[in-house]
């Protein structure tokens, strides 16, 4: 598995609160799915950042800071 964004203890606590049980063999797959979804959403946020449209830096990010307006 690549980067891990999800803390398993938080996930298991959430499911326990909802009254849902998870089998031992499903836990790893569930965390993989959650981490994949988080990676995709993070990529969407990055893709929304402004990019240069001209010059030798064309296609590169103009700014590398995520602002509140980028999250709307």
ABEGO torsion letter per residue (X at the ends): XBBBABBAAAAAAAAAAAGBBBBAAAAAAAAAAAAAAAAAAAAAAAAABBBBABEAABGBBABABBBAAAAX
